[in-house]
Each structure stands twice: as C-alpha cells, then as structure tokens.
Amino acid sequence: MPDRSPPPGAAGQSSPGPGARLGAVPASVVSAARRRAIRDADRHVDTAHLLHTLLEADPEVRAAFGAGAQVARLLTYLVQRSIGYGLRWRGAVEDSGALRVVGAGREERGTPGLSPAAAAAMQGALERARCRGAERAEGLDLLAALVADPGCRAAEVLRRAGVDRELLSARLDGSLPAGAVGGAAVLQRGLGSEAV
C-alpha cells in the first residue's frame, strides 16, 4: 500500500523560502498542488502537479495557450496521471538537474515538499518577476519557468500534448503576440494545425 503521509511542509504550515513572495494565484497553486500530490500518493509536488493546478486556477495562463482545444487537451492528459503515464513517476523524485540536490539522505535545497525541479521553477518564477520589476511572481511567471526547463515533467506533458514549448516561451516573453504568426495554431504541433 502506498505511503499516504503528507509531503514535508504540506501540513498546512507556511513554508519558508520562495512562497513568501508569490502572488495570490501562484500561492494558491502551490497549496492545491500539495493537496494533489497527497491525493496521488506522491512524496513531492512536481512540475506536472504545478502545471495542472496552474491551468485550472489561472485564466491568464489558459489564455497563453490560445485555443481552448489546446488547454482541454493538456487537462485531459494531466487528469490521466493517476491511471496512466504518471504511474512510472510514482516513488521517484523529479530532478531535471535545474536545482542541485544535496547529499544522499538529506533534504534537497529549496522549498520543503517540492521536487528539485519544482523548487527550481518557483525560483525561476521569482527571478522572472524581479526582472520585470514586480515584487510578486504571478501565474505567467511560473508558467514561463516551467516551460524553460526542458527536462522537467511539466515539459514532458507539454511535449506529449503537442505544445511547441519554444513558441509558447516566445509568447510568454512578449516577443510573439497572441495573434502573430498564426496565433494559437502555431502552439499546436502535430495536431493538424499549420502556421499561417
């Protein structure tokens, strides 16, 4: 029987670290992702948990993907985690290499309860917010950080759902407006959509 004890830092107490400078949406996303990890019997919140909860919670994040069909495809894929692709992730800590893990048997650096890749995404969101002159990271900052790590589980989900991460990243950076170069159709790869 899987261990259903809550991940470290998930017992309702506030976590030190990057969570102190998150905007309202990312803070609620982290809390909901922790509940999702507990429900899925995962020891750590990973980047796929963050992506799933972010898509559900933030209309600006959904709008970044353009067409509603792309968001529906992503959510459909993410919902299958507990019965499909996510089974191979069970019991393994997500580490894309984006954040160094300390020695064996010790807690990884970052926020307790987050995988090293999820902690790196949170740090990336905070850094992106600082670069744009904001005091708090928002949902689009977190999405941009998830998209930027090609080795994380969220990036794998995006690839499998046919999202072109490079084009999404360009849109998030402001170098590709929502209507430019074919708009939302460009974000879908291999789904019968072509760029204009």
N, C-alpha and C positions, 0 to 999 in steps of 0.2 A: 504494500500500500504506500502511495507517495506521501512524503512529508508535507503536511499542510500548515506547518508553522509559518507565521508571517516572516517576510524577509526582514533583515536587520533594518531598523529605522522606520518600519511600517506600522508600528503600534499606535499611531495617532500623534506621537510627539513630533514637533517640528525638527527638521534636520538642519544641522549647521551646513555651511557651505553655500553653493550657488543658489539654493532655494530662497535665500533671503532677498535676492534682487530680481526675482521673477515677477512679471506682470500677473494679473489676475487669471488670465486664461492658461498660461503655462503652469502656474502653481496648481490650478485645479486639474490640469492634465497629469501632472506628476502624481497627485493623490489618487486619481482614478486609475492611472496605470499601475500603481501599487496594489490597488484592490483587484485589478485584472490579473496581476501576477499571482496573487494569493489564490484567486479562484482557479487559475490554470495550474496551480501547484508548482510554480516556478520560484526558485530561491531569490532571483534577482529580477528587477524590472529591466527589460532590454529595450533596444531601439524600436523593435516591432510593436511592443506594448505602447511606447510613446507615440509612434505614428498612428496607431489605431485610435487611441484616445484623442489625439490632436485632430484627426479627421472628423471625429464625432463632435468635438466641442467647439471648433473654431470655424466660423463661416468664411473668414479671410483665407484660411488655409485651403478650404474646399474650393474657393474661387481661384486660387493659384493654379489649380489643375485645369481650369477652364470648364470643359464639358462635364455635365452631370454624370454621363455614362462612365467617364474615367474614375470618378470618385466612387460610383457604385461598384465598379469592377474591383477597385482597391479594397473597399469594405467587405465585399463578398470573399475576396481572397483572405483577408485578415481574420474573418469570422471562422474560417476553416482551420485555424491554428490548432485547436484542441483535438481535432479529429483527423488531421492530415499532416501537412508539411511540418508543423511545429513539434510533432512527436519526437523528431530526431534532435530537437534542441533541448528537450526536457533533460534536466540534470546537468547540463553543460553551461558554463558561464560564457556569455558572449564577450569576446575580446577581439576587436578588429585591429588591434595594435595602435589605435588612436590615443590611448592613455596607458602609460606604463603600469604593469601590475607589480606590486612589491613582492618580496619573497614568498615562497610556498607556505601555506598555513596562516598567512596574515591577511587582514582585510585590505582590499585594493584601495588605492588612493582615490579620493573623490567623495561623493555623497554615499553614505551607508544605504544599502538596499538597491543601488543601481549597479548594473553591469559596468565594466570599464568603458565600453563603447557608449553606453547611455550617459555615464558621467562626463565623458568627453563631449558628447552632443550638448549637454547642459552648459558646459564651459564654453563651447563654441557659440551657443546662443547668446550667452552673456557678453562674449567678446564682440559679436556682431552688433549687439545693441550699443555697446560702448563706441564702436566705430561710427555708428550713425548718430551719436550724441545723445542717446536715450539712457535714462537711469535704470530702466527695467526692460528685460527681454520679453518679447511678445511671441505669439504663436508662429508667425512667419520667420522669426529669428531661429526658433527651434527647428522648424521645417528645413530651413537653409542649412543648419548644422547637420541634420540627419542626411540630407541629400549630399553633403560634402564628403561624407565618409563612405567610400565605395565598398569597404569590407564589412559594414555593419548589417545586421538583419533587416533593418528598415530598407536599406538599399537593395537587398536581395528581393524583398517583397515588391518594391517599385519595379525592378527589372522583370520579375515574373508576371507582373500585372501590365507590362508593356509600356511603362512610363520611361521616356527619354530623360534621364537624370541631368544631362548636360543642358538640355533646353529648359528644363524646369529651373535649374540653377541660374541660367541666364535671365529667366523671367524674374526670379526672386531678387537677383542683383540689380534689376531695373534696366538691364541692357536689352531686354526683349519684352516690349509691352504686350499685354494680353492679346491684342488684335494683330500683332505683327507677324509676319512670315507664316501665315496660315493659322494663327491663333492656336486654339486648343487642339486642333487636329495634329499639329506638329508634336505635341507631347505624347501622342499615342504612336507606338512603333509596332508594326506587325499586326495591326488590328484592322487593316483595310482602309486606313486613312492616309492621305498623302498631303504633303505641304503644297501650298499654292505657289 
